[in-house]
C-alpha cells in the first residue's frame, strides 16, 4: 500500500509547481515581447516583406506587401502560396532557388529579379532579397518594385537602337561603290545597275535638283558662249 505524502512534501511540491508555472509564464511573456518586437521591425521595413515555409505557404506579410499584391493579410497569411504571385515564365527558376536554399542557404542567390503579378493581373518587375531564419526552414523575402527603372532601361535601349539605325543610314553610302567608268551607273547589292541619282536617293536622305554646269552648257549651247 502506497503511503500518503506528508504535508511538508505536498507543500514542497506545490512550491516547485509554482516555480515552474512562474518560469513558463516568464518565458511566455518573453516570447510575446520578442514576437511583438519582431512584428514591429517586420512591419516597418519600408519594403514589401513576407515569411514563408518550405511548402511555399506565406506565413506572414506586412502592409507594404498588401499594397503590392492588392490582397489583405487575411486573404494571404497561411492561405496563399508565393508561387501565385510569380508569372509562369519565371516560376521554375524561383522554385529551384527555394529548393536549393533549404538544402544550403548559400547555394541560391540572395538577390534576384522576377516578374510579379498582382490581384488586378498587372505585372510588376521585382528585385527580391531572400534569407533563411537560422535553425528553421522559414525564409524571409523582401520585394522592391523596380518597374519604373525597367521602363527607363527599356526606353534607353530603344533610343540606342534608334540611334544605331540612324547612324547606319548615315553611313549607308560608305565603303567601295562599283560605278561604271563610262555611263556612271552604280551597281547595287542585288547586281542591278542604276542611275547614280536613284542610288543616292535610295540609300540616303539626299535628293536632287537638276541644272547644267558651265562646261556642259558650253558644249550643249555653244551659240550662247561665242567669244568666251
Buried (B, 14 or more C-beta within 10 A) or exposed (E): EEEEEEEEEEEEEEEEEEEEEEEEEEEEEEEEEEEEEEEEEBBEEEBBBBBBBEEBBBBBBBEBBBEBBBBEBEEBBEEBBBBEBBEEEBBEEBBEBBEBBBEEBEEBEEEBEBBBBBEEEEEBBBBBBBEBEEEEEBBBBBBBBBBEEBEEEEEEEEEEEEEEEEEEEEEEEEEEEEBEEEEEBBBBEEEEEBEBBEBBBEBEEEEEEEEEEEEEEEEEEEEEEEEE
